[in-house]
Amino acid sequence: MKKNMGITDRLLRIVAAVIVAILYYNNLISGTVAIVLGVLAVVFVLTSFISFCPLYTPFGINTRKSIK
């Protein structure tokens, strides 16, 4: 699996996941919305840690800078 996520992309995903967690723990989101956003937050964190987003591959998106 080839890495296709840059640092900025990874940081934005982690920040989004943290925001979802804060909203959940402050009871600002609940029910189905909380579940959907929670799953999305987990996916964001996992893809950030492995620097690979499977949805980028079919569209040819690569936010990682190439090292020459």
KALIN-V791636 format. One record per residue. N is the residue number from 1. RES is the residue in three letters. PHI is phi in degrees with one decimal (999 if undefined). D_FIRST is the distance of its C-alpha to the first C-alpha in whole Angstrom. Layout:
# KALIN-V791636
N_RES_PHI_D_FIRST ; N_RES_PHI_D_FIRST
This chain:
# KALIN-V791636
1_MET_999_0 ; 2_LYS_-89.0_4 ; 3_LYS_-66.1_6 ; 4_ASN_-136.1_9 ; 5_MET_-120.5_12 ; 6_GLY_-83.6_15 ; 7_ILE_-63.5_17 ; 8_THR_-62.1_20 ; 9_ASP_-60.6_18 ; 10_ARG_-64.1_16 ; 11_LEU_-65.0_20 ; 12_LEU_-62.8_21 ; 13_ARG_-67.0_19 ; 14_ILE_-67.3_21 ; 15_VAL_-61.7_24 ; 16_ALA_-61.6_24 ; 17_ALA_-65.8_23 ; 18_VAL_-65.3_26 ; 19_ILE_-62.3_28 ; 20_VAL_-62.0_28 ; 21_ALA_-62.4_29 ; 22_ILE_-63.7_32 ; 23_LEU_-61.3_33 ; 24_TYR_-67.6_33 ; 25_TYR_-70.7_34 ; 26_ASN_-93.6_37 ; 27_ASN_56.7_38 ; 28_LEU_-88.9_37 ; 29_ILE_-129.0_35 ; 30_SER_-156.9_35 ; 31_GLY_68.8_35 ; 32_THR_-63.1_32 ; 33_VAL_-60.9_31 ; 34_ALA_-64.4_31 ; 35_ILE_-66.3_29 ; 36_VAL_-63.1_27 ; 37_LEU_-66.6_26 ; 38_GLY_-64.6_25 ; 39_VAL_-63.3_22 ; 40_LEU_-62.0_21 ; 41_ALA_-63.4_22 ; 42_VAL_-63.5_20 ; 43_VAL_-62.7_17 ; 44_PHE_-59.9_17 ; 45_VAL_-65.2_17 ; 46_LEU_-62.1_14 ; 47_THR_-67.7_12 ; 48_SER_-67.9_14 ; 49_PHE_-70.0_13 ; 50_ILE_-95.6_9 ; 51_SER_58.7_10 ; 52_PHE_-139.5_8 ; 53_CYS_-116.8_10 ; 54_PRO_-61.4_9 ; 55_LEU_-73.4_13 ; 56_TYR_-72.0_12 ; 57_THR_-60.5_10 ; 58_PRO_-65.5_13 ; 59_PHE_-94.6_16 ; 60_GLY_71.6_14 ; 61_ILE_-85.6_14 ; 62_ASN_-145.3_13 ; 63_THR_-97.4_15 ; 64_ARG_-87.4_14 ; 65_LYS_-74.7_16 ; 66_SER_-82.0_16 ; 67_ILE_-96.0_17 ; 68_LYS_-112.4_20
